[in-house]
Amino acid sequence: MPDAQIPGRTTLHYVRHGEPDGEPLLLIQGLSGSHASWGETFLDALGAGLDLIAYDHRGIGTSASIDGPFKIADLAADAAGLLDALGLDSAHVVGISMGGMIAQELALAAPERVRTLTLGCTYPGGPGSQLTDQATVQRMIASFASGDPQVILRTSFEINVSAAYAATPGAWEAFRDTALAVQAPIPVLFEQLRATASHDAGARLGELTVPTLVVHGDVDAVLGVSNGELIARLVPDARLEILRGVGHLFWIEEPARSAALIRGHALAGAPAARQ
């Protein structure tokens, strides 16, 4: 599990799965997420034919500590720097939630670096977009203020998944164990919250020409499905896949279907990306 030095920026911890000679696919996690948050079931289903690169944002796990406030554009520059450190001119890019905001900024700032783009359970900013409702935000903040990791994790679990999945035996325990595997300090989470609140790419998404897949659960309580629908309207020729009865963590609730959608999108775009 190596670290990548991003000159002048930070150091990011990353891991690789799948096939080393496959098409490179960069996985960008959301708020509080880490490389472990993708889950082995999803990664195993996704990996055939792909070289999967998952990393921890600045301040998460063993990636370098944060040294002040940052914006989504800063995290997008981190992602581009990771590609540089790995010797990759471009990659397929998958971003979920906050990671989807980062992926938007990466594709807008450096479209030549992005072979295909998948935006999952994310938010564009601008007119018509909807951030998390205040009641849910206050519930999250109250859990952070408790200082009790179990309260924080349980609240996060209940907010991020559908009620049906939350009732699945073993689902809570698996979520808890994954979250505890990599440290996500509360000050970093607050900085991530501030960064997401100021994200606004909506007016620029029409500039994207990269093949784009949008995936969203229709009972997402964190970033409602209307955001995915809006992104699909704003990005030229974007394909929208709505997962019925699924919450925010769609790749955890439906790993096989999510992997098939993302893998199919990336591999369908692979030949064109190499021309």
Backbone as a ProteinNet text record, in pm:
[ID]
protein_1_A
[PRIMARY]
MPDAQIPGRTTLHYVRHGEPDGEPLLLIQGLSGSHASWGETFLDALGAGLDLIAYDHRGIGTSASIDGPFKIADLAADAAGLLDALGLDSAHVVGISMGGMIAQELALAAPERVRTLTLGCTYPGGPGSQLTDQATVQRMIASFASGDPQVILRTSFEINVSAAYAATPGAWEAFRDTALAVQAPIPVLFEQLRATASHDAGARLGELTVPTLVVHGDVDAVLGVSNGELIARLVPDARLEILRGVGHLFWIEEPARSAALIRGHALAGAPAARQ
[TERTIARY]
85.3	0	89.3	128.6	227	166.1	255.4	218.3	274.5	203.9	248.7	276.6	394.6	429.1	374.5	290.3	234.2	311.2	410.2	499.7	425	464.9	406.1	266.2	211.3	73.1	59.3	81.1	52.5	110.3	86.8	120.6	-8.1	-36.6	-160.9	-130.7	-201.4	-193.1	-286.9	-239.6	-323.5	-301.7	-398.2	-389.1	-435.5	-394.7	-435.8	-498.2	-602.3	-673.4	-690	-734.4	-766.6	-645.9	-635.7	-531.8	-432.6	-303.9	-203.8	-193.9	-222	-214.1	-348.9	-448.6	-581.1	-593.1	-708.4	-738.4	-735.7	-661	-655.5	-787	-833.5	-958.2	-933.9	-949.6	-928	-1058.5	-1059.1	-1177	-1163.1	-1256.6	-1249.6	-1364.5	-1329.8	-1429.1	-1489.2	-1594.2	-1666.1	-1624.2	-1706.9	-1680.3	-1664.7	-1554.2	-1515.5	-1471.4	-1484.2	-1451.1	-1301.4	-1265.1	-1125.4	-1117.8	-996.6	-980.6	-1058.2	-1074.7	-1145.7	-1296	-1346.8	-1491.5	-1556.3	-1475.4	-1533.5	-1581.8	-1517	-1557.4	-1501.5	-1455.6	-1394.1	-1492.9	-1620.1	-1718.5	-1732.8	-1744.6	-1755.6	-1627.6	-1512	-1385.6	-1360.8	-1392.8	-1374	-1462.4	-1585.9	-1677.9	-1636.1	-1572.8	-1534.9	-1404.5	-1315.4	-1175.7	-1137.7	-1211	-1168.4	-1146.8	-1025.7	-993	-955.8	-955.9	-927.7	-817.6	-737.2	-638	-698.1	-750.7	-823.2	-727.6	-743.6	-659.8	-751.8	-742.1	-822.1	-726.4	-764.4	-672.9	-747.6	-670.2	-725.5	-697.1	-799.1	-781.4	-685.6	-635.3	-550.4	-622.4	-548.5	-604.3	-672	-690.3	-757.4	-653.8	-667.1	-576.8	-432.7	-345.4	-203	-163.5	-259.1	-228	-186.8	-113.5	-61.4	-173.2	-143.7	-240.6	-273.9	-392.4	-427.9	-352.3	-324.4	-251.5	-332.1	-463.6	-550.2	-672.3	-756.3	-877.2	-842.6	-935.6	-918.1	-1053.9	-1048.9	-1169.6	-1173	-1288	-1301.1	-1196.6	-1168.9	-1068	-930.1	-900	-772.1	-765.6	-876.8	-880.2	-874.2	-928.8	-917.7	-772.9	-702.3	-559.8	-479.2	-520	-455.4	-471.4	-593.3	-620.5	-534.8	-524.5	-439.9	-294.2	-252.8	-116.7	-88.1	-188.8	-171.9	-152.1	-229.8	-209.6	-67.3	-18.5	118.6	218.3	198.9	291.7	294.9	183.7	175.5	213.3	251.7	292.8	179	59.8	-57.8	-99	-99.3	-145.4	-295.4	-370	-515	-566.5	-693.1	-755.9	-906.8	-978.1	-1121.5	-1139.2	-1238	-1255.4	-1395.4	-1401.5	-1527.6	-1524.5	-1622.1	-1631	-1769.1	-1776.1	-1905.5	-1917.1	-2036	-2065.6	-1964.4	-1891	-1787.9	-1688.6	-1659	-1569	-1622.6	-1756.1	-1816.2	-1796.3	-1796.9	-1768.1	-1623	-1533.2	-1391.4	-1373.6	-1442.4	-1432.7	-1483.1	-1590.9	-1639.6	-1531.3	-1469.6	-1366.6	-1245	-1207.7	-1095	-1124.7	-1243.6	-1279.3	-1291.2	-1335	-1346.5	-1210	-1123.5	-991.8	-895.3	-907.8	-812.6	-884.9	-969.7	-1048.7	-964.1	-842.3	-754.9	-706.9	-725.3	-683	-790.7	-912.8	-1028.3	-1077.4	-1063.1	-1104.8	-1256.5	-1312	-1457.2	-1482.9	-1604.7	-1639.5	-1766	-1759.9	-1879.9	-1901	-2019.7	-2055.5	-2167.6	-2137.3	-2234.2	-2280.8	-2409.6	-2472.6	-2410.8	-2400.6	-2329.6	-2416	-2352.8	-2421.2	-2347.6	-2419.2	-2349.8	-2327.9	-2411.5	-2411.3	-2488.6	-2520.9	-2592.6	-2743.7	-2816.2	-2963.2	-3018.2	-3117.3	-3182.4	-3118.4	-2997.5	-2931	-2975.7	-2960.5	-3006.7	-2903.8	-2845.7	-2758.3	-2843.1	-2776.8	-2844.8	-2937	-3058.4	-3151.4	-3098.4	-3140.1	-3082.7	-3107.3	-3218.8	-3244.7	-3141.9	-3107.4	-3007.5	-2869.3	-2837.6	-2708.1	-2694.8	-2799.7	-2794	-2779.3	-2842.2	-2826.9	-2682.2	-2619.3	-2479.6	-2389.2	-2412.1	-2329.1	-2343.4	-2465.7	-2487.8	-2412.5	-2406.8	-2332.5	-2183.7	-2130.3	-1988.8	-1962.9	-2055	-2037.2	-2038	-2100.4	-2102.9	-1964.1	-1877.5	-1742.4	-1737.3	-1850.1	-1857.2	-1851	-1743.3	-1730.9	-1847.8	-1900.4	-2011.7	-2137.2	-2162.6	-2278	-2259.5	-2140.2	-2111.8	-2133.1	-2078.5	-2087.1	-2229.9	-2300.2	-2436.8	-2525.5	-2508.6	-2586.3	-2554.1	-2426.1	-2383.6	-2442.3	-2440.2	-2496.5	-2644.2	-2719.7	-2863.8	-2900	-2817.5	-2843.2	-2805.2	-2699.8	-2640.1	-2698.3	-2775.7	-2831.1	-2983.3	-3044.9	-3189.5	-3233.9	-3358.6	-3411.8	-3407.4	-3434.1	-3432.3	-3292.1	-3191.1	-3054.6	-3010.6	-3052.3	-3014.8	-3063.4	-3172.1	-3228.8	-3163.7	-3072.7	-3006.7	-2911.1	-2922.8	-2831.7	-2685.2	-2605	-2462.7	-2423.5	-2521.3	-2487.8	-2424.4	-2482.3	-2427.9	-2287.9	-2267.5	-2137	-2029.6	-2064.8	-1968.9	-1934.1	-2035.5	-2013.1	-1922.8	-1953.6	-1875.2	-1730.1	-1707.7	-1571.5	-1490.7	-1554.6	-1485.8	-1449.8	-1543.5	-1519.1	-1407	-1399.3	-1297.4	-1159.7	-1155.1	-1028	-932.3	-986.3	-904.6	-950.8	-857.7	-890.7	-940.5	-1052.6	-1107.1	-1130.9	-1031.4	-1043.3	-1158.4	-1225.7	-1341.6	-1306.3	-1191.3	-1159.6	-1149.5	-1102.4	-1095.2	-1236	-1325	-1461.9	-1531.1	-1507.1	-1567.2	-1512.8	-1382.8	-1326.5	-1386.7	-1407.2	-1471.3	-1614	-1686.3	-1822.2	-1821.5	-1727.9	-1719.4	-1689	-1600.4	-1563.7	-1682.8	-1759.1	-1874.1	-1981.5	-1998.1	-2101.6	-2075.8	-1948.4	-1916.3	-1896.6	-1914.5	-1897.2	-2005.3	-1965	-2061.1	-2002.5	-2038.5	-1992.3	-2107	-2230.1	-2347.2	-2342.2	-2303.3	-2303.6	-2195.5	-2098.6	-1986.5	-1999.1	-2094.2	-2101	-2133.7	-2194.6	-2222.1	-2097.2	-1982.1	-1855.1	-1795.2	-1845.3	-1786.1	-1816.3	-1714.3	-1730.1	-1693.8	-1643.6	-1604.5	-1729.6	-1728.2	-1843.9	-1875	-1999.4	-2035.2	-2153.1	-2135.4	-2240.7	-2276.9	-2405.3	-2454.3	-2534.6	-2498	-2565.6	-2617.4	-2743.3	-2801.4	-2910.8	-2912.4	-3022.2	-3140.8	-3261.3	-3377.5	-3428.3	-3367.4	-3402.5	-3279.2	-3191.4	-3071.8	-3113.9	-3084.5	-3121.6	-3010.7	-2894	-2781.5	-2780.6	-2780.1	-2789.4	-2899.6	-3014.5	-3132.2	-3114.3	-3195.1	-3183.3	-3204.3	-3271.2	-3289.1	-3155	-3051.5	-2918.1	-2861.7	-2877.6	-2832.3	-2906.9	-3036.8	-3118	-3073.2	-3039.9	-2994.3	-2859.7	-2767.2	-2635.6	-2652.1	-2738.5	-2759.1	-2816.7	-2892.6	-2943.8	-2835.5	-2748.4	-2647.1	-2528.7	-2490.7	-2375	-2421.4	-2365.7	-2409.5	-2398.6	-2507.4	-2511.8	-2483.8	-2501.5	-2479.6	-2585.8	-2547.4	-2638.8	-2674	-2801.4	-2848.9	-2900.8	-2852.5	-2900.7	-2950.1	-3079.7	-3138.5	-3164.1	-3112.8	-3127.4	-3243.6	-3348	-3470.7	-3454.4	-3505.5	-3501.5	-3364.9	-3270.1	-3130.5	-3094.5	-3016.6	-2974.8	-2846.6	-2778.8	-2660.7	-2545.8	-2521	-2407.9	-2449.1	-2477.4	-2535.3	-2442.4	-2310.9	-2215.4	-2203	-2243	-2245.9	-2377.4	-2486.6	-2616.9	-2630.7	-2581.2	-2591.2	-2455.1	-2359.8	-2223.7	-2212.6	-2281.8	-2269.1	-2324.7	-2444.4	-2505.4	-2425.3	-2381	-2302.7	-2172.9	-2105.3	-1979.9	-2002.9	-2110.3	-2139.3	-2162.7	-2236	-2261.1	-2131.7	-2051.1	-1929.3	-1825.7	-1808.5	-1711.6	-1750.6	-1879.1	-1924.9	-1902.5	-1929.2	-1909.8	-1762.6	-1674.2	-1531.2	-1477.3	-1509.1	-1454	-1512.8	-1637	-1695.6	-1623.5	-1572.1	-1500.5	-1353.2	-1301.9	-1157.4	-1097.8	-1155.4	-1092.7	-1080.7	-1189.4	-1185.3	-1080.2	-1062.7	-967.3	-824.6	-797	-660.6	-630.3	-729.9	-707.1	-651.2
-119.3	0	124.7	172.3	280.7	418.7	516.6	657.1	725.8	826.9	904.2	1047.4	1096.3	1234.8	1322.4	1419.4	1513.4	1644	1672.5	1786.9	1917.5	1984.4	2113	2107.4	1983.7	1974.3	1887.9	1757.6	1668.5	1530.5	1437.5	1296.9	1216.7	1131.6	1054.7	905.7	838.3	692.5	632.1	529.6	468	317.3	247.6	102.6	72.6	-42.1	-83	-221.4	-239.6	-367.6	-399.4	-519.7	-556.6	-604.3	-561.8	-608.8	-496.9	-516.3	-410.6	-360.8	-449	-409.1	-363.1	-354.2	-313.9	-163.9	-122.4	20.3	84.3	194.8	258.3	326.1	302.3	363.1	420.3	550.3	621.4	632.3	582	582.4	693.4	787.9	904.4	897.5	880.6	863.6	996.4	984.7	1100.4	1141.4	1226.6	1282.6	1170.8	1171.3	1073.8	940.8	921.4	793.2	772	646.1	607.7	500.4	454.8	347	222.6	203.5	85.3	94.4	214.5	235.7	176.6	140.3	79.2	-62.7	-132.6	-269.2	-370.4	-482.1	-584.1	-644.2	-657.2	-716.1	-632.3	-501.3	-411.1	-412.1	-402.9	-397.7	-527	-639.8	-767.2	-775.5	-726.1	-729.7	-631.2	-522.7	-416.9	-446.5	-522.4	-523.3	-586.9	-682.9	-752.7	-655.6	-655.8	-569	-427.9	-398.5	-263.7	-264.5	-161.5	-135.7	-30.7	-75.3	12.6	83.1	214.6	295.4	366.8	329.9	392.8	462.6	580.6	656.1	725.8	774.8	849.8	998	1080.6	1224.7	1276.3	1394.2	1459.8	1461.8	1427.9	1427	1297.9	1204.5	1078	966.7	881.6	768.3	813	751.6	786.8	887.1	939.7	1053.2	1170.9	1264.8	1376.6	1455.3	1509.9	1590.9	1717.7	1772.5	1898.7	2011.3	2118.6	2232.4	2361.2	2346.5	2462.3	2430.4	2529.6	2506.5	2464.8	2396.4	2358.2	2361.2	2364	2363.4	2236.2	2211.9	2095.4	2100.3	2218.9	2231.6	2187.9	2210.9	2165.2	2013.1	1949.8	1803.8	1746.6	1818.5	1775.9	1785	1888.3	1900.4	1788.4	1747.9	1632.9	1508	1486.5	1368.9	1371.5	1487.5	1499.5	1473.8	1521.7	1498	1350.8	1277.9	1133.8	1064.4	1102.5	1045.4	1072.4	1195.1	1228.4	1138.2	1121.7	1042.1	896.9	849.1	710.7	696.6	807.2	802.9	782.4	828.5	810.6	943.2	946.4	1066.2	1086.9	974.1	982.4	854.5	857.4	740.3	756.2	645.7	651	700	781.5	843.2	815.7	766.4	743.2	825.5	912.7	990.8	979.2	954.6	944.4	1052.2	1110.2	1211.4	1326.4	1359.4	1462.3	1426.2	1296.7	1252.9	1283	1283	1321.2	1468.8	1552	1693.6	1712.1	1635.8	1640.7	1596.1	1488.7	1438	1540.1	1613.2	1718.9	1823.5	1868.6	1972.1	1921.2	1795.6	1737.2	1733.5	1687	1676.3	1813.3	1913.4	2048.3	2115	2093.9	2158.2	2089.9	1957.2	1881	1768.3	1801.5	1697.3	1591.3	1626.9	1529.9	1420.5	1441.1	1341.8	1236.6	1261.2	1177.3	1101.7	968.6	886.3	869.5	832.8	831.5	881	925.6	984.5	919	874	826.1	912.5	969.8	1056.3	989.1	947.2	874.7	953	953.3	1011.9	1146.2	1234.4	1359.4	1480.7	1597	1726.5	1821.4	1896.3	1985.6	2126.9	2171.3	2312.1	2393.9	2516.9	2605.5	2590	2663.1	2659.6	2519.2	2484.2	2355	2243	2263.7	2159.4	2167.1	2055.5	2049.4	1978.2	2053.5	1991.9	1918	1852.5	1777.9	1870.7	1825.6	1909.9	1938.9	2050.2	2098.4	2003	1935	1841	1729.2	1679.8	1573.4	1626.8	1747.7	1808.9	1826.6	1877	1896.9	1764.6	1662	1530.2	1482	1505.5	1468.2	1548.4	1680	1767.1	1729.5	1699.4	1658.7	1530.6	1440.3	1316	1345.6	1435.5	1473.8	1538.4	1626.1	1697.6	1603.7	1488.2	1392.6	1340	1339.9	1286.5	1136.6	1070.4	925.5	858.7	787.5	725.9	634.7	563.9	473.6	551.1	663.8	747.9	806.1	856	914	810.8	692.4	589.3	539.6	519.8	469.4	571.4	699.6	804.7	809.2	802.8	804.2	686	569.6	450	469.4	514.9	528.1	633.7	736.9	842.2	798.3	719.2	690.9	571.6	488.6	371	372.6	292.2	279.6	206.1	225.9	156.4	5	-39.1	-182.9	-240.3	-169.9	-219.7	-212.2	-107.3	-92	-209.4	-271.9	-385.3	-517.9	-516.2	-638.9	-688.6	-814.5	-866.7	-851.3	-796.2	-780.1	-653.2	-577.9	-458.8	-350.8	-325.8	-224.8	-263.2	-385.5	-428.9	-415.2	-449.3	-436.4	-289.5	-203	-59.6	-6.3	-41.5	5.4	-38.8	-164.4	-217.1	-151.5	-126.3	-59.4	83.6	153.2	292.3	303.2	208.9	212.8	170.1	111	60.5	173.1	291.2	404.9	529	601.4	717.2	833.4	893.1	1013.1	1117.1	1199.8	1295.2	1392.5	1425.3	1514.3	1651.1	1714.5	1842.6	1831.7	1719.2	1698.9	1688.9	1619.8	1606	1741.6	1829.2	1962.4	2042.8	2028.9	2096.5	2040.7	1910.7	1851.9	1902.8	1914.2	1969.6	2111.6	2194	2331.5	2333.4	2243.5	2239	2199.6	2100.8	2057.3	2166	2240.2	2344	2454.7	2475.8	2584.2	2534.6	2405.6	2351.7	2404.9	2451.9	2501.8	2485.1	2374.4	2347.8	2345.1	2364.7	2346.5	2422	2549.9	2631.2	2590	2509	2468.3	2326	2248.9	2108.6	2089.9	2188.5	2181	2180.9	2214.3	2215	2075.6	1979.4	1846.2	1772.3	1708.2	1625.2	1480.4	1450.6	1314.3	1228.4	1101.5	1013.2	1004.1	1032.2	1044.9	955.5	881.7	800.6	862.1	877.3	929.9	819.2	787.4	681.7	741.5	712.3	768.7	676.8	656.5	585.5	678.1	625.1	714.6	741.3	676.7	711.6	764.9	830.4	893.2	1008.8	999	1103.4	1205.3	1181.4	1273	1376.1	1330.4	1416.5	1357.5	1418.9	1361.3	1331.5	1239.1	1191.1	1302.9	1410.4	1522	1579.3	1566.6	1613.5	1531.7	1399.8	1315.5	1344.3	1364.3	1396.8	1528.9	1625.8	1755.9	1742.8	1669.9	1650.6	1587.6	1487.3	1418.8	1513	1612.4	1711.7	1812.3	1843.3	1946.7	1896.7	1770.9	1715.5	1661.8	1710.7	1664.8	1512.9	1451.3	1308.2	1217.4	1268.6	1184.6	1075.2	961.6	849	844.1	835.4	834.1	696.1	643.6	517.3	542.5	527	544	406.2	384.1	256.2	266.9	190.6	201.4	139.4	211.2	162.7	164.4	238.4	238.3	375.6	375.9	499	556.8	637	710.7	616.5	515.6	424.9	314.3	352.4	257.6	141.3	164.9	57.7	-43	-4.4	-97	-175.6	-107.2	-174.5	-269.7	-229.4	-311.9	-319.7	-389.5	-390	-451.7	-562.9	-629.4	-542.2	-488.3	-404.6	-276.4	-215.2	-91.8	-116.8	-226.4	-259.1	-284.1	-353.2	-382.3	-253.2	-159.5	-32.6	44.5	56.4	136.6	69.8	-60.2	-133.4	-129	-150.1	-144.7	-8.3	96.9	233.4	259.9	220.2	244.3	166.7	38.4	-43.9	-7.1	39.7	85.8	208.7	290.2	411.6	391.1	270.7	248.3	262.5	200.8	213.1	357.3	434.3	573.7	652.6	617.2	692	670.6	558.7	530.3	581.5	630.9	675	816.9
0	0	0	-117.9	-125.4	-106.4	-92.2	-87.4	-210.7	-259.9	-375.2	-331.2	-363.1	-335.8	-447.7	-410.7	-507.5	-488.5	-572.5	-549.2	-526	-418.3	-385.4	-329	-310.6	-267.1	-141.9	-152.6	-41	-70.5	18.4	-3.4	12.1	-85.8	-86	-79.9	8.6	17.8	-85.6	-157.9	-259.6	-263.4	-321.3	-341.8	-483.6	-535.5	-669.6	-663.7	-743.4	-753.8	-902.3	-929.1	-1066.5	-1143.5	-1268.2	-1358.9	-1387.8	-1354.2	-1374.1	-1517.2	-1615.4	-1755.6	-1811.5	-1726.2	-1771	-1789.1	-1836.1	-1848.5	-1709.2	-1690.9	-1558.5	-1523.8	-1401.4	-1354.3	-1215.4	-1203.5	-1078	-1001.7	-878.7	-793	-689.1	-689.6	-599.7	-499.8	-374.5	-269.4	-223.4	-142.7	-92.6	47.1	106.9	239.2	341.7	412	515.1	457.1	324.8	264	249.8	232.3	212.9	105.8	78.2	-20.2	21.3	152.8	201.8	181.9	160.4	153.6	28.8	-69.7	-189.8	-163.4	-72.6	-39.4	-137.9	-86	-170.2	-270	-230.9	-322.5	-448.4	-432	-546.3	-628.8	-564.8	-637.6	-714.9	-654.3	-723.6	-848	-836.1	-949.7	-1059.1	-1019.4	-1113.1	-1185.2	-1122	-1160.8	-1291.8	-1345.7	-1466.7	-1582.6	-1637.1	-1748.7	-1709	-1579.8	-1532.6	-1425.9	-1427	-1323.8	-1230.6	-1117.1	-1026.1	-930.9	-920.3	-832.2	-734.3	-606.8	-501.6	-405.6	-358.2	-273.2	-160.7	-65.2	47.6	27.9	44.3	32.6	139.9	117.7	218.8	353.6	458.1	592.6	632.4	537.9	565.7	576.1	677.7	693.9	705.1	625.4	630.1	522.4	446.7	359.2	446.7	389.1	467.4	533.6	651	724.7	646.6	670.6	607.5	676.4	599.7	656.7	646.3	629.1	619.6	535.8	511.6	432.5	289.6	226.1	86.1	17.5	-115.1	-196.8	-280.8	-342.8	-429.9	-540.9	-593.7	-698.9	-650	-523.1	-467.4	-465.6	-430	-426.8	-568.5	-666.1	-805.9	-852.2	-809.7	-843.7	-777.3	-656.7	-591.9	-679	-730.8	-813.6	-939.3	-1003.6	-1122.4	-1086.5	-969.9	-925.1	-900.3	-852.5	-832.8	-967.2	-1068.1	-1201	-1249.2	-1226.7	-1264.3	-1192.3	-1062.4	-981.9	-1027.3	-1081	-1127.1	-1274.4	-1337.4	-1477.1	-1574.7	-1538.2	-1622.1	-1685.8	-1817.7	-1887.1	-1868.8	-1859.4	-1845.1	-1781.8	-1740.4	-1678.7	-1689.1	-1678.7	-1655.6	-1512.1	-1488	-1356.5	-1303.8	-1181	-1110.5	-981.7	-964.6	-841.7	-782.1	-652.3	-585.5	-477.4	-466	-365.5	-376	-269.8	-281	-390	-403.8	-509.9	-647.5	-662.7	-790	-819.3	-715.6	-733.2	-776.8	-713.5	-750.9	-895.7	-933.2	-1069.9	-1170.7	-1136.7	-1225.4	-1248.4	-1139.1	-1150.6	-1226.1	-1206.1	-1279	-1428.5	-1465.3	-1606.6	-1672.9	-1598	-1653.2	-1667	-1568.6	-1570.4	-1666.5	-1679	-1760	-1832.9	-1929.9	-1997.5	-2066.1	-2104	-2169.3	-2074.9	-1944.6	-1846.1	-1820.3	-1868.4	-1833.3	-1957.3	-1956.9	-2071.6	-2073.4	-1960.6	-1941	-1799.9	-1775.2	-1647	-1592.9	-1469.1	-1399.1	-1276.2	-1264.5	-1151.9	-1074.1	-952.8	-872.9	-752	-726.2	-606.1	-570.4	-669.5	-646.6	-678.6	-685.9	-682.8	-776.2	-861.9	-955.4	-904.6	-810.5	-772.7	-873.5	-836.2	-926.6	-917.3	-1001.3	-998.2	-1018.5	-936.3	-948.5	-869.5	-818.8	-740.3	-595	-524.5	-386.1	-298.8	-206.9	-108	-3.7	88.1	193.4	271.7	302.3	375.7	515.3	570.4	696.5	812.9	813.4	923.1	923.5	804.7	796	830.6	783.2	815.8	966.8	1031.4	1175.5	1249.9	1198.3	1259.7	1249.3	1133.8	1116.6	1209.2	1215.4	1299.4	1446.2	1488.8	1627.8	1660.7	1564.7	1589.8	1603.2	1518.2	1530.4	1666.2	1708.7	1834.7	1954.6	1939.7	2050.8	2083.2	1982.1	2002	2017.5	2005.5	2022.6	1885.3	1853.4	1720.9	1685.2	1782.8	1754.6	1715.4	1781.8	1747.6	1608.6	1581.1	1449.6	1340.1	1359.1	1256.7	1238.1	1348.5	1336.6	1265.3	1298.3	1232.2	1084	1051.4	912.2	835.9	896.2	833.1	802.1	899.6	881.8	778	766.3	668.3	527	516.2	386	311.6	378.6	309.9	317.4	232.4	234.5	360.5	398.9	516.6	497.1	374.7	348	367.7	318.6	334.8	480.8	550.3	691.1	774.9	732.1	805.6	767.2	671.8	627.4	735.2	778	880.5	839.4	929.5	905.7	833.7	779	701.4	789.4	905.3	996	1041.2	1078.2	1126.9	1019.1	895	785.3	760.5	763.3	744.9	855.8	980.3	1095.5	1084.9	1053.7	1048.5	937.4	823.2	712.8	750.3	812.6	850.7	953.3	1044.2	1149	1099.9	980.8	929.4	891	857.9	815	889.9	949.1	1031.7	946	987.8	923.6	1033.2	1064.4	1175.4	1156.7	1265.5	1258	1198.4	1232	1166.9	1014.8	965.1	820.5	762.1	832.6	784.3	775.8	873	867.8	749.6	721.2	604.4	475.7	470.6	353.3	337.3	447.7	442.4	386.2	431.3	381.8	231.7	189.9	47.9	-38.2	6.6	-73.4	-79.7	29.3	33.4	-67.6	-103.6	-197.1	-339.9	-363.3	-498.8	-592.1	-710	-808.7	-948.8	-1011.4	-1147.9	-1247.2	-1199.9	-1284.5	-1415.6	-1412.3	-1532.9	-1631.7	-1586.3	-1672.5	-1725.7	-1674.7	-1713.5	-1861	-1922.6	-2065.6	-2150.5	-2090.2	-2162.9	-2176.3	-2098.2	-2097.7	-2227.6	-2281.5	-2400.8	-2374.5	-2255.4	-2220.2	-2202.1	-2246.9	-2224	-2074.7	-2037.7	-1896.4	-1860.4	-1752	-1691.9	-1557.3	-1531.6	-1404	-1336.4	-1210.5	-1134.8	-1004.6	-971	-848.8	-795.4	-664	-600.1	-580.9	-596.8	-592.1	-450.4	-348.1	-210	-136.2	-211.3	-155.2	-65.3	65.6	160.8	181.6	124	140.6	28.1	-94.6	-212.4	-300.6	-299.2	-362.1	-510	-559.9	-697.4	-798.8	-760.7	-854.1	-899.3	-815.7	-853.4	-968.8	-961.4	-1070.9	-1199.6	-1187.1	-1305	-1366.8	-1280.6	-1329.9	-1400.6	-1341.2	-1404.8	-1542	-1550.8	-1679	-1784.6	-1741.4	-1837	-1877.1	-1784.1	-1808.7	-1889.5	-1872.3	-1943.7	-2079.4	-2188	-2320.2	-2336.2	-2379.7	-2411.5	-2291.5	-2169.8	-2051.1	-2044.6	-1990.8	-1969.8	-1821.4	-1789.8	-1652.4	-1615.2	-1502.7	-1447.8	-1305.7	-1284	-1151	-1091.1	-971.1	-902.4	-804.8	-828.7	-750.7	-612.1	-512.1	-374.8	-311.1	-369.6	-325.1	-268.6	-161	-96.6	-153.3	-71.2	-115.9	-153.7	-73	-97.6	-194.2	-316.5	-412.9	-443.7	-446.3	-478.7	-364.5	-244.5	-130.9	-131.2	-159.9	-160.8	-279.6	-395.2	-515.3	-584.9	-524.2	-579.6	-718.4	-742.9	-872.8	-985	-963.7	-1067.6	-1087	-978.9	-989	-1064.2	-1031.9	-1099.5	-1247.8	-1281.1	-1422.1	-1500.8	-1442.6	-1509.2	-1532.2	-1427.8	-1435.9	-1525.9	-1509.4	-1590.4	-1738.3	-1766	-1903.7	-1966.3	-1891.2	-1941.4	-1971.1	-1879	-1898.3	-2017.5	-2024.4	-2131.8	-2267.3	-2269.3	-2396.2	-2447.9	-2357.9	-2397.5	-2417.4	-2386.7	-2392.1	-2531.4	-2637.1	-2768.5	-2816.9	-2796.9	-2841.3	-2765.4	-2635.8	-2554.1	-2602.1	-2668	-2710.1	-2849.8	-2920.4	-3058	-3061
[MASK]
+++++++++++++++++++++++++++++++++++++++++++++++++++++++++++++++++++++++++++++++++++++++++++++++++++++++++++++++++++++++++++++++++++++++++++++++++++++++++++++++++++++++++++++++++++++++++++++++++++++++++++++++++++++++++++++++++++++++++++++++++++++++++++++++++++++++++++++++++++

